[in-house]
Amino acid sequence: MAHALDKIDTQILSILQKDSNRTTKSIAEELGMTTSPVFERIKKLEKEGYIKKYVAVLDNKKIGLKLTVFIGITLQGHTRSYLEKFVTEINNFPEIVECHRVSGNYDYLLKLIVEDIEAYETFIISKLTLLPYLGNVQSLITLSTGKETNEIDLSRV
């Protein structure tokens, strides 16, 4: 069972969200602590699943992925089998970076990142529409991004 986060835990998590490359020593210095207890807290946060992984956030455009599309998906059926098959298939598509089961007009909301509109069309034709249990597919092409972050404001929790 995970322990309740205290003020120091949330400070450590906030620091790591901004820069997961920070050394334990620099985090400890910022918090006015010694390295060992900070190291132990980070290891405990990892073990308990508060920290799932460390990643580098890439600039999509610089690596040639200029188009972000959100796709609303409605399935033909809503049995557990349909839902599980859909998620299994979606996880095989590297172009899809997020898949959320949602309420409302869609069953799933996907986030897709590709090179350009031609790559998106190829994805739709050669991958997505081949799934036999698709009902409706609606695409929303991103024109610009006003905010994009993975950082959670821990003062709210």
N, C-alpha and C positions, 0 to 999 in steps of 0.2 A: 504494500500500500504506500502511495506517495505521501510524503510529509507535506504539511502546510508551508507555503512559502512565507518567509519572513522578509523584513525590509532589505537585509543584505542579499538574500537570494534574488529578489526582484531587481536590485541594483546590478548584480552580476549579470543577470539575464538581459537587462537593458543595455549594458555595455557590450555584451557579446552580440546582440542584435545589430548594433551599429557597426561593429567591426569584430568578426569572429576570429580574426588573425591576431588579436591582442594577446600579449603574453600574460601569464598568470601574475608575474611580477608587476607589470604595469597596472593591471586591474587592482592588485593588492595595494599598490601605492596610491591609486586614485581613491580607494575606500579607506585609506589609513589603517590598513591591516598588514599582517605578515603574509608571506607567500603560501605557507603550508595550509592554513585554514581555508584560504580561497581555493587552492588546488583541490582540497577535500570536498568543498561545497560544489565545485564544478563537476567533479567526478560523481557526486551523489545526484546532482541535477541530470546528468547524462544517464546514469543507471536507472533513475526513476522515470525517465522518458520526457522530462520537461524540455530537454535539448534532444531533438531527434537526429540532427546531423549538422555538419558545418559545410557551407557552400560558398562558392564565388558567384556573385551576381554579375552576369555578363551584359554587355551592351548589344542587344539584338541587331541593331542596324550596322554596327561595326563588323559583326561577323556575317553580314549578308542576309539576315532574316528581317526583312523590312515590313512584313505584313502580319498583323495580329487580327484574328477573326474570332468572334464568339458565336457559337453555334447552339441554337436551341433544338433539342431532339425530343420527339415524341415517339414512343415505341408502339408497336401494334398490340402488344399485350403487356400485362403488368404482373405476370406470375414471377415467382422467385427465379425460375429458370431463365426467363427472358432477361431479367435484370442482371443476373450473374453472367450470362453469355455476353451481353452487351459490354459490361465493364471489362470482362476478360479480353474481348476483341479490341476495345479502345486502348487498353494498356499495351497492345502490340504496335500502336501507331506512334512513332517518335515525334511526329508533328504536333500531337496533342500534349500540352503541358499541364492541363488541369481538366478534371472531370468531376462535376458535382451533381448529385441527385438533388433535385429541387422541387418545390411545390409551385403551383400556378399552372401556366399554360404549357409548360414543358415537363418532361420527365428528367432530363439531364441538360446541363449547361456545360459546354466544352470550351476550352480556350486553346486555340491553335496558333502556332507561330511558324510562318513559312517565308520563303524568299520573296514572292510576289504573287500577283493575282493568277498568273499562269500556273504556278505551283499549287495554289489553292484549288483551282479548277481540276488539276490532275489528281489531287488528293480526293476530292469529292467523287470524281468519276471512277477512279481506279481502286479506291479503298472504302470510303464511307458508304456510298450507295450500294455496295456489294453485300452489305450486311442484310440478311433476309428479314429481319424483324423490325426494320425501321418503319415508322409511320410518317411523321412530318419532320422536315429539316428546314430550319430558318437561320440564315446567316446574318450577322451584324459585323460589318467591316469597320475596323477602327481607323478613324481619320487622324486623330492625334490623342495623346495621353496626357491628362491633366495631373494624375497622381498614380503612382505605382510603387508599392512598398510591401515588404513582408514583415515589417516591424509592428509589433503589438504594443500599444501603450499600456504598460503594466500598472499604471496608476488607476486604471479602471477596474482592475480585478482585486 
